[in-house]
C-alpha cells in the first residue's frame, strides 16, 4: 500500500487509477466512488491546463491535492484496520453490504468528502479569513465542475440500474437522488472552512469533530435505509446489475 501522499494533481490521478484498477480486479465496491472521483479530478486538471477557469491555478491544484489526500488517507486507514473519520466510517461500512445501491455508495462517499473534507482542505490552504475570502470565487467554481458531471453520470447509472429512470420521473435525480444537493453540501463545506479560518488552530479538532458527527448523521440517513425508502431501494436493487467489475467500468467511462 502506498504511504507517500500525492503532491501534484497528476500524482493524485495515479493513486486513484491504482485504486480503481485494484477494485476492478477484485470486484471491490470502493471502485464506484474512486471512479467518480477520478473523473472529477481529471476535469479539474483539464480546467487547470486550460487556464481559463480559475483565478489562481496553482492554488487550486494545492486545494485539489489536499482534498484528495483526505480521501486517500481515510481509505488507507480503513485498509489498515484503523478508524478514519466517522463520516468515512459510515461510507465504508456499506461496502460489504450487497443490498446497497451503486447510487447510495456514490452519495455516501460524496457526503463524507464534500461536507467534511472539502471545508478542511479549503481552510488548510487558506487558513485566515482574508485568505479564504480570496479563495471563494474559485471554490464555487469547483461546484461547476461537479455539476457538469452530474447529468453524464446520471445517464450511466441508468445503464447499471434502469429502474432509476422510474424514480427520475418522480423526483429530480440530478439534485436530490444523485447529488443530494450539491449546492447544499458545498455551502456546508464553505461554512466549515469559514469557522476553521476564524478559529485558532487548537480549536480546529473540536470544530472538525462536530462537523464530522453531523456529516456522519447525514450518512446514516442514506445507510441503512428504513421504512418506505428501504422498500423503494429494494425494488430498485432488483433491477440493478450485480456485476461490480462492470459497474465500476460504467461509472469510470
C-alpha positions as CSV (number, residue, x, y, z in Angstrom):
1,X,0.0,0.0,0.0
2,X,1.3,3.4,-0.9
3,X,2.1,5.6,2.1
4,X,3.6,8.6,0.4
5,X,0.9,11.2,-0.2
6,X,0.5,12.8,-3.7
7,X,1.9,16.3,-4.0
8,X,0.5,17.1,-7.5
9,X,-2.8,16.5,-9.3
10,X,-1.1,14.1,-11.6
11,X,0.1,12.0,-8.7
12,X,-3.4,12.1,-7.3
13,X,-4.7,10.6,-10.6
14,X,-2.0,7.9,-10.5
15,X,-3.2,6.9,-7.0
16,X,-6.8,6.9,-7.9
17,X,-6.2,4.8,-11.0
18,X,-4.3,2.3,-9.0
19,X,-7.2,2.1,-6.6
20,X,-9.7,1.7,-9.4
21,X,-7.7,-1.0,-11.1
22,X,-7.4,-2.9,-7.9
23,X,-11.1,-2.6,-7.4
24,X,-11.9,-3.8,-10.9
25,X,-9.7,-6.8,-10.4
26,X,-11.2,-7.7,-7.1
27,X,-14.7,-6.5,-7.5
28,X,-14.5,-4.1,-4.6
29,X,-17.2,-1.5,-4.3
30,X,-14.8,1.2,-3.3
31,X,-14.2,1.4,-7.0
32,X,-17.6,3.2,-7.5
33,X,-16.6,6.3,-5.6
34,X,-12.9,6.1,-6.8
35,X,-14.1,6.0,-10.4
36,X,-16.4,9.0,-9.9
37,X,-13.7,10.9,-8.1
38,X,-11.1,10.2,-10.7
39,X,-13.4,11.7,-13.3
40,X,-13.9,14.8,-11.2
41,X,-10.2,15.2,-10.7
42,X,-9.5,14.7,-14.4
43,X,-11.9,17.5,-15.2
44,X,-10.3,19.8,-12.6
45,X,-6.9,19.0,-14.2
46,X,-8.2,19.9,-17.6
47,X,-9.5,23.2,-16.3
48,X,-6.1,23.9,-14.8
49,X,-4.4,23.1,-18.1
50,X,-6.8,25.4,-19.9
51,X,-6.0,28.2,-17.5
52,X,-9.4,30.0,-18.2
53,X,-11.5,28.6,-15.3
54,X,-9.8,29.5,-12.1
55,X,-8.3,32.8,-10.9
56,X,-5.3,31.1,-9.3
57,X,-4.4,27.8,-10.9
58,X,-1.6,26.8,-8.6
59,X,-3.7,27.5,-5.5
60,X,-6.5,25.3,-6.9
61,X,-4.1,22.5,-7.6
62,X,-3.0,22.7,-3.9
63,X,-6.6,22.6,-2.9
64,X,-7.3,19.6,-5.1
65,X,-4.3,17.7,-3.7
66,X,-5.1,18.4,-0.1
67,X,-8.7,17.5,-0.7
68,X,-7.8,14.2,-2.5
69,X,-5.4,13.2,0.3
70,X,-8.3,13.4,2.8
71,X,-10.0,10.5,0.9
72,X,-6.8,8.6,0.2
73,X,-5.8,8.8,3.9
74,X,-9.2,7.7,5.0
75,X,-9.1,4.7,2.7
76,X,-5.6,3.7,3.8
77,X,-6.7,3.9,7.4
78,X,-9.7,1.7,6.7
79,X,-7.5,-0.9,4.9
80,X,-5.1,-0.9,7.8
81,X,-7.9,-1.5,10.2
82,X,-7.6,1.9,11.7
83,X,-10.7,4.2,12.2
84,X,-11.0,7.0,9.7
85,X,-13.3,9.9,10.3
86,X,-16.8,9.0,11.4
87,X,-18.2,10.2,8.1
88,X,-16.0,7.9,6.1
89,X,-16.6,5.1,8.6
90,X,-20.3,5.2,7.7
91,X,-19.5,5.2,3.9
92,X,-17.0,2.3,4.3
93,X,-19.4,0.3,6.4
94,X,-21.7,0.0,3.4
95,X,-19.1,-1.5,1.1
96,X,-19.6,-5.1,2.2
97,X,-23.4,-5.0,2.0
98,X,-24.7,-6.4,-1.3
99,X,-28.0,-4.7,-0.6
100,X,-26.7,-1.2,-1.1
101,X,-27.3,0.6,-4.4
102,X,-24.5,2.0,-6.5
103,X,-26.0,5.4,-6.2
104,X,-26.0,5.0,-2.4
105,X,-22.3,4.3,-2.4
106,X,-21.6,7.4,-4.5
107,X,-23.8,9.5,-2.3
108,X,-22.2,8.2,0.9
109,X,-18.7,9.0,-0.5
110,X,-19.7,12.4,-1.6
111,X,-21.3,13.2,1.8
112,X,-18.1,12.4,3.6
113,X,-15.8,14.0,1.1
114,X,-17.7,17.2,0.3
115,X,-19.5,18.2,3.5
116,X,-16.4,17.4,5.7
117,X,-13.2,17.0,3.7
118,X,-13.7,19.9,1.3
119,X,-14.1,22.5,4.1
120,X,-11.0,21.2,5.9
121,X,-9.0,21.3,2.6
122,X,-10.1,24.9,1.9
123,X,-9.1,26.1,5.3
124,X,-5.8,24.3,5.1
125,X,-4.6,26.2,2.1
126,X,-6.4,29.4,3.1
127,X,-6.2,29.4,6.9
128,X,-7.2,33.0,7.6
129,X,-10.4,34.9,6.9
130,X,-8.6,37.1,4.4
131,X,-7.0,34.3,2.5
132,X,-10.3,32.3,2.5
133,X,-12.1,35.3,1.1
134,X,-9.7,35.3,-1.8
135,X,-10.4,31.7,-2.5
136,X,-14.2,31.9,-2.5
137,X,-14.8,32.5,-6.2
138,X,-12.6,29.6,-7.3
139,X,-14.1,27.4,-4.5
140,X,-17.5,28.0,-6.0
141,X,-16.2,27.2,-9.5
142,X,-15.3,23.7,-8.3
143,X,-19.0,23.1,-7.8
144,X,-19.5,23.9,-11.5
145,X,-17.1,21.2,-12.4
146,X,-19.0,18.7,-10.3
147,X,-22.3,19.8,-11.7
148,X,-21.2,19.3,-15.3
149,X,-20.6,15.6,-14.5
150,X,-23.9,15.0,-12.8
151,X,-26.0,14.7,-15.9
152,X,-23.4,12.4,-17.6
153,X,-23.2,10.1,-14.6
154,X,-26.9,10.1,-14.1
155,X,-27.2,8.6,-17.6
156,X,-24.6,6.0,-16.8
157,X,-26.3,5.0,-13.6
158,X,-29.4,4.2,-15.7
159,X,-27.3,1.7,-17.6
160,X,-26.4,0.0,-14.3
161,X,-30.0,0.3,-12.9
162,X,-32.7,1.0,-15.4
163,X,-35.3,1.2,-12.6
164,X,-33.8,4.5,-11.5
165,X,-35.5,6.0,-14.6
166,X,-38.9,5.4,-12.9
167,X,-37.6,7.3,-9.9
168,X,-36.2,10.0,-12.1
169,X,-39.7,10.5,-13.5
170,X,-40.9,11.4,-10.0
171,X,-38.0,13.4,-8.4
172,X,-35.1,15.4,-9.7
173,X,-32.3,12.8,-9.7
174,X,-29.7,15.3,-10.6
175,X,-30.2,17.3,-7.4
176,X,-31.9,15.1,-4.9
177,X,-31.0,11.5,-5.7
178,X,-27.5,11.5,-7.1
179,X,-26.2,14.9,-5.9
180,X,-28.2,15.1,-2.7
181,X,-28.0,18.8,-3.3
182,X,-24.5,19.8,-4.5
183,X,-25.2,23.4,-3.6
184,X,-26.2,22.5,-0.1
185,X,-23.1,20.3,0.5
186,X,-20.8,22.9,-1.0
187,X,-22.3,25.6,1.3
188,X,-21.8,23.3,4.3
189,X,-18.2,22.8,3.3
190,X,-17.7,26.6,2.9
191,X,-19.2,27.3,6.4
192,X,-16.8,24.8,7.9
193,X,-13.9,26.5,6.1
194,X,-15.0,29.9,7.5
195,X,-15.3,28.5,11.0
196,X,-11.9,27.0,10.8
197,X,-10.2,30.1,9.3
198,X,-11.7,32.3,12.0
199,X,-10.5,30.0,14.8
200,X,-7.1,29.4,16.4
201,X,-5.5,26.1,15.3
202,X,-6.0,24.5,18.7
203,X,-9.8,24.8,18.1
204,X,-9.7,23.0,14.8
205,X,-10.0,19.4,16.1
206,X,-13.2,20.3,18.1
207,X,-14.8,22.1,15.1
208,X,-13.9,19.3,12.7
209,X,-15.2,16.6,15.2
210,X,-18.5,18.5,15.4
211,X,-18.9,18.7,11.6
212,X,-17.8,15.0,11.3
213,X,-20.6,13.9,13.7
214,X,-23.2,15.9,11.7
215,X,-21.9,14.5,8.3
216,X,-21.9,11.0,9.8
217,X,-25.6,11.6,10.8
218,X,-26.4,12.6,7.3
219,X,-24.7,9.5,6.0
220,X,-26.8,7.3,8.3
221,X,-29.8,8.8,6.7
222,X,-28.5,7.2,3.5
223,X,-27.4,3.9,5.0
224,X,-29.0,1.9,6.4
225,X,-32.4,2.9,4.9
226,X,-35.7,2.3,6.7
227,X,-39.4,2.2,6.0
228,X,-40.6,3.3,2.6
229,X,-37.1,4.3,1.5
230,X,-35.8,0.9,2.2
231,X,-38.7,-0.7,0.3
232,X,-38.0,1.5,-2.7
233,X,-34.3,0.8,-2.6
234,X,-35.0,-3.0,-2.6
235,X,-37.2,-2.6,-5.6
236,X,-34.6,-0.6,-7.5
237,X,-31.9,-3.1,-6.4
238,X,-33.8,-6.0,-8.0
239,X,-33.2,-4.4,-11.4
240,X,-29.6,-3.3,-10.8
241,X,-26.6,-5.0,-12.3
242,X,-24.9,-7.3,-9.8
243,X,-21.6,-7.3,-11.8
244,X,-19.4,-5.0,-9.7
245,X,-16.5,-5.0,-12.1
246,X,-18.8,-4.0,-15.0
247,X,-20.5,-1.3,-12.9
248,X,-17.2,0.3,-11.9
249,X,-16.2,0.5,-15.5
250,X,-19.5,2.1,-16.4
251,X,-19.0,4.8,-13.7
252,X,-15.4,5.3,-14.9
253,X,-16.3,5.8,-18.6
